[in-house]
């Protein structure tokens, strides 16, 4: 029987990992799937990702999994979809109990928590970043306390979306950004939109992240919290200046103002690459484009999602075989095409067809090396607690209860008392 090149690569990957001393076994608690002569028997593993449940993206990711399963008969990957709002808590609880899926696509806060708690399999001896040509910008965040626990599955960089009917030429500086927001705001049309209520804590954090880092600030130096750094205050005061200018639909949540953007009622919004598909799905006829966020420094947030292996898994070599397959250059291209505007672990070239449909795709890709995960570096596992403190203080400042400088002084004290640093 002649096997396909893909099957031979998967078998070779499993054989190499087995030779290194890792035994193939399963998360279910069954006995290892190894024969007496050391050969590896077929294994079925689970891959959990909230994106499998996305109506647009999910089917395309499932197609990639199906391709892997069809091209070899050693490892079978089964997709497991857990809703995004409960994904982190659900999977971390399972893993903490010694169970859970074999492969997990985590967001960065949960990745940090899982790695810090010893719930993830170290990948230091399994991933050669130089040989694979991994993109250094996002890949540097795949290690926790000096050990690698993941490799990038997708990175969705934040850009400025703008309605080309309302704003033919995008602003290139912050002053132009403010002026454009003001001139576009007329009647029922607003120049800009962003989250600004405590009810959308996570969204507010994502929005203010771009202002803090885009103005040269940072939440920490990697070891100590720097929440009240003057540059952070400067960025947050810029955020507040737009709130005070009445150029946003105040009180509107993200679901509302995103519909407004699709209805030509909002001129600009800062959002990540995943918003591209959602916007087209809401209004295929909307005329819009993207540009880099026009802030003083080219640093912006990104939704970074590593693919990881559960430390409880009894199928670690099979899970690694899938990761190795995904990291092959042709499958990286397929994954990026499935993701749309996101980047993957390695640099790829967009197809002529993709660029014809979406000419501004390179804008997203060119930002990958300057994007940052939306966590407090050095305090990844504590980010949710710090986020709550910061957003509470920022919202109070927006509502006129205190200055932004006082807000950050308060946040620095509360967060330091809570988590140290």
Secondary structure, 3 states (H helix, E strand, C coil): CCCCHHHHHHHHHHHHHHHCCCCCCCCCCCCCCECCCCCECCEEEEEECHHHHCCCCHHHHHHHHHHHHHHCCCEEEEEECCCHHHHHHHHHHHHHCCCCCCEEEEEHHHHHHHHHCCCECCCCCCCCHHHHCECHHHHHHHEECCEECCEEEEEEEEEEEEECCCCCCCCCCHHHHHHHHHHHCECCEEEEECCCCHHHHHHHHHHHHHHHHHCCCCCECCCCECCCCHHHHHHHHHHHHHHHCCCCCCCCCHHHHHHHHHCCCEEEEEEECCHHHHHHHHCCCCCEEEECCCCCCCCEEEEEEEEEEECCCCCHHHHHHHHHHHHCHHHHHHHHHHHCCCECCECCCCCHHHHHHCCCHHHHHCCHHHEEECCCCCCCCCHHHHHHHHHHHHHHHHCCCCCHHHHHHHHHHHHHHHHCC
